[in-house]
Amino acid sequence: MFAFGFDILWGTDWPYSDVFWDKVDVPVNNIYINSSGLVRTASLKIEVNGNTVFDDWNLPSHSEWKP
């Protein structure tokens, strides 16, 4: 399993914080994470093995994911 989270100081609280890959039977060869935007307009794209698993922009605030 793989998870990712980020917080923006004086900006959006935890625009993304979650497990993005839980397919334990599928080998992971590469993970690409691209975050962009400004302090209140965060964008995020996550690819696993060349396939997009998350892609969104202008993300709202969330709570931090904790196992």
Rosetta constraint file for C-alpha pairs under 8 A:
AtomPair CA 1 CA 19 HARMONIC 7.22 0.50
AtomPair CA 1 CA 20 HARMONIC 7.84 0.50
AtomPair CA 1 CA 21 HARMONIC 5.38 0.50
AtomPair CA 1 CA 22 HARMONIC 4.58 0.50
AtomPair CA 1 CA 23 HARMONIC 6.95 0.50
AtomPair CA 1 CA 24 HARMONIC 6.42 0.50
AtomPair CA 2 CA 19 HARMONIC 5.79 0.50
AtomPair CA 2 CA 20 HARMONIC 6.04 0.50
AtomPair CA 2 CA 21 HARMONIC 5.13 0.50
AtomPair CA 2 CA 22 HARMONIC 6.75 0.50
AtomPair CA 3 CA 17 HARMONIC 7.41 0.50
AtomPair CA 3 CA 18 HARMONIC 5.53 0.50
AtomPair CA 3 CA 19 HARMONIC 3.93 0.50
AtomPair CA 3 CA 20 HARMONIC 5.45 0.50
AtomPair CA 3 CA 21 HARMONIC 6.90 0.50
AtomPair CA 4 CA 16 HARMONIC 7.38 0.50
AtomPair CA 4 CA 17 HARMONIC 5.67 0.50
AtomPair CA 4 CA 18 HARMONIC 5.89 0.50
AtomPair CA 4 CA 19 HARMONIC 6.48 0.50
AtomPair CA 4 CA 20 HARMONIC 7.15 0.50
AtomPair CA 5 CA 14 HARMONIC 6.67 0.50
AtomPair CA 5 CA 15 HARMONIC 7.84 0.50
AtomPair CA 5 CA 16 HARMONIC 5.26 0.50
AtomPair CA 5 CA 17 HARMONIC 3.77 0.50
AtomPair CA 5 CA 18 HARMONIC 6.37 0.50
AtomPair CA 5 CA 64 HARMONIC 7.34 0.50
AtomPair CA 5 CA 65 HARMONIC 7.56 0.50
AtomPair CA 6 CA 14 HARMONIC 5.49 0.50
AtomPair CA 6 CA 15 HARMONIC 6.80 0.50
AtomPair CA 6 CA 16 HARMONIC 6.11 0.50
AtomPair CA 6 CA 17 HARMONIC 6.42 0.50
AtomPair CA 7 CA 11 HARMONIC 7.94 0.50
AtomPair CA 7 CA 12 HARMONIC 6.80 0.50
AtomPair CA 7 CA 13 HARMONIC 5.35 0.50
AtomPair CA 7 CA 14 HARMONIC 4.36 0.50
AtomPair CA 7 CA 15 HARMONIC 6.57 0.50
AtomPair CA 7 CA 16 HARMONIC 7.78 0.50
AtomPair CA 8 CA 12 HARMONIC 5.51 0.50
AtomPair CA 8 CA 13 HARMONIC 6.09 0.50
AtomPair CA 8 CA 14 HARMONIC 7.01 0.50
AtomPair CA 8 CA 15 HARMONIC 7.98 0.50
AtomPair CA 8 CA 39 HARMONIC 6.22 0.50
AtomPair CA 9 CA 13 HARMONIC 7.82 0.50
AtomPair CA 9 CA 39 HARMONIC 7.71 0.50
AtomPair CA 10 CA 39 HARMONIC 7.27 0.50
AtomPair CA 11 CA 39 HARMONIC 4.59 0.50
AtomPair CA 11 CA 40 HARMONIC 5.33 0.50
AtomPair CA 12 CA 39 HARMONIC 6.23 0.50
AtomPair CA 12 CA 40 HARMONIC 5.30 0.50
AtomPair CA 12 CA 41 HARMONIC 7.63 0.50
AtomPair CA 12 CA 42 HARMONIC 7.49 0.50
AtomPair CA 12 CA 59 HARMONIC 7.97 0.50
AtomPair CA 12 CA 60 HARMONIC 6.71 0.50
AtomPair CA 12 CA 61 HARMONIC 5.30 0.50
AtomPair CA 13 CA 60 HARMONIC 7.87 0.50
AtomPair CA 13 CA 61 HARMONIC 4.72 0.50
AtomPair CA 13 CA 62 HARMONIC 6.07 0.50
AtomPair CA 13 CA 63 HARMONIC 7.20 0.50
AtomPair CA 14 CA 61 HARMONIC 5.63 0.50
AtomPair CA 14 CA 62 HARMONIC 5.19 0.50
AtomPair CA 14 CA 63 HARMONIC 6.08 0.50
AtomPair CA 14 CA 64 HARMONIC 5.87 0.50
AtomPair CA 15 CA 42 HARMONIC 6.79 0.50
AtomPair CA 15 CA 59 HARMONIC 5.32 0.50
AtomPair CA 15 CA 60 HARMONIC 5.58 0.50
AtomPair CA 15 CA 61 HARMONIC 4.94 0.50
AtomPair CA 15 CA 62 HARMONIC 5.83 0.50
AtomPair CA 16 CA 44 HARMONIC 7.92 0.50
AtomPair CA 16 CA 59 HARMONIC 7.53 0.50
AtomPair CA 16 CA 61 HARMONIC 7.95 0.50
AtomPair CA 16 CA 62 HARMONIC 7.01 0.50
AtomPair CA 17 CA 62 HARMONIC 7.54 0.50
AtomPair CA 17 CA 63 HARMONIC 7.48 0.50
AtomPair CA 17 CA 64 HARMONIC 5.55 0.50
AtomPair CA 17 CA 65 HARMONIC 5.20 0.50
AtomPair CA 18 CA 64 HARMONIC 7.91 0.50
AtomPair CA 18 CA 65 HARMONIC 5.52 0.50
AtomPair CA 20 CA 53 HARMONIC 6.97 0.50
AtomPair CA 20 CA 54 HARMONIC 7.48 0.50
AtomPair CA 21 CA 53 HARMONIC 7.96 0.50
AtomPair CA 28 CA 48 HARMONIC 6.86 0.50
AtomPair CA 28 CA 49 HARMONIC 6.21 0.50
AtomPair CA 29 CA 48 HARMONIC 7.70 0.50
AtomPair CA 29 CA 49 HARMONIC 5.74 0.50
AtomPair CA 30 CA 48 HARMONIC 5.92 0.50
AtomPair CA 30 CA 49 HARMONIC 5.22 0.50
AtomPair CA 30 CA 50 HARMONIC 7.54 0.50
AtomPair CA 31 CA 46 HARMONIC 7.26 0.50
AtomPair CA 31 CA 47 HARMONIC 5.73 0.50
AtomPair CA 31 CA 48 HARMONIC 4.67 0.50
AtomPair CA 31 CA 49 HARMONIC 6.43 0.50
AtomPair CA 31 CA 50 HARMONIC 7.86 0.50
AtomPair CA 32 CA 45 HARMONIC 7.95 0.50
AtomPair CA 32 CA 46 HARMONIC 5.68 0.50
AtomPair CA 32 CA 47 HARMONIC 5.02 0.50
AtomPair CA 32 CA 48 HARMONIC 6.52 0.50
AtomPair CA 33 CA 44 HARMONIC 7.33 0.50
AtomPair CA 33 CA 45 HARMONIC 5.87 0.50
AtomPair CA 33 CA 46 HARMONIC 4.60 0.50
AtomPair CA 33 CA 47 HARMONIC 6.56 0.50
AtomPair CA 34 CA 44 HARMONIC 5.73 0.50
AtomPair CA 34 CA 45 HARMONIC 5.22 0.50
AtomPair CA 34 CA 46 HARMONIC 6.51 0.50
AtomPair CA 35 CA 42 HARMONIC 7.18 0.50
AtomPair CA 35 CA 43 HARMONIC 5.60 0.50
AtomPair CA 35 CA 44 HARMONIC 4.49 0.50
AtomPair CA 35 CA 45 HARMONIC 6.54 0.50
AtomPair CA 36 CA 42 HARMONIC 5.93 0.50
AtomPair CA 36 CA 43 HARMONIC 5.09 0.50
AtomPair CA 36 CA 44 HARMONIC 6.44 0.50
AtomPair CA 37 CA 41 HARMONIC 5.40 0.50
AtomPair CA 37 CA 42 HARMONIC 4.56 0.50
AtomPair CA 37 CA 43 HARMONIC 5.49 0.50
AtomPair CA 37 CA 58 HARMONIC 7.87 0.50
AtomPair CA 38 CA 42 HARMONIC 5.72 0.50
AtomPair CA 40 CA 58 HARMONIC 7.41 0.50
AtomPair CA 41 CA 57 HARMONIC 7.04 0.50
AtomPair CA 41 CA 58 HARMONIC 4.35 0.50
AtomPair CA 41 CA 59 HARMONIC 6.36 0.50
AtomPair CA 42 CA 57 HARMONIC 6.07 0.50
AtomPair CA 42 CA 58 HARMONIC 5.18 0.50
AtomPair CA 42 CA 59 HARMONIC 5.54 0.50
AtomPair CA 43 CA 55 HARMONIC 7.79 0.50
AtomPair CA 43 CA 56 HARMONIC 5.85 0.50
AtomPair CA 43 CA 57 HARMONIC 3.98 0.50
AtomPair CA 43 CA 58 HARMONIC 5.75 0.50
AtomPair CA 43 CA 59 HARMONIC 6.32 0.50
AtomPair CA 44 CA 54 HARMONIC 7.40 0.50
AtomPair CA 44 CA 55 HARMONIC 5.77 0.50
AtomPair CA 44 CA 56 HARMONIC 5.73 0.50
AtomPair CA 44 CA 57 HARMONIC 6.33 0.50
AtomPair CA 45 CA 52 HARMONIC 7.28 0.50
AtomPair CA 45 CA 53 HARMONIC 7.87 0.50
AtomPair CA 45 CA 54 HARMONIC 5.50 0.50
AtomPair CA 45 CA 55 HARMONIC 4.28 0.50
AtomPair CA 45 CA 56 HARMONIC 6.63 0.50
AtomPair CA 46 CA 52 HARMONIC 5.91 0.50
AtomPair CA 46 CA 53 HARMONIC 5.79 0.50
AtomPair CA 46 CA 54 HARMONIC 5.09 0.50
AtomPair CA 46 CA 55 HARMONIC 6.44 0.50
AtomPair CA 47 CA 51 HARMONIC 5.13 0.50
AtomPair CA 47 CA 52 HARMONIC 4.22 0.50
AtomPair CA 47 CA 53 HARMONIC 5.54 0.50
AtomPair CA 47 CA 54 HARMONIC 7.05 0.50
AtomPair CA 48 CA 52 HARMONIC 6.47 0.50
AtomPair CA 48 CA 53 HARMONIC 6.71 0.50
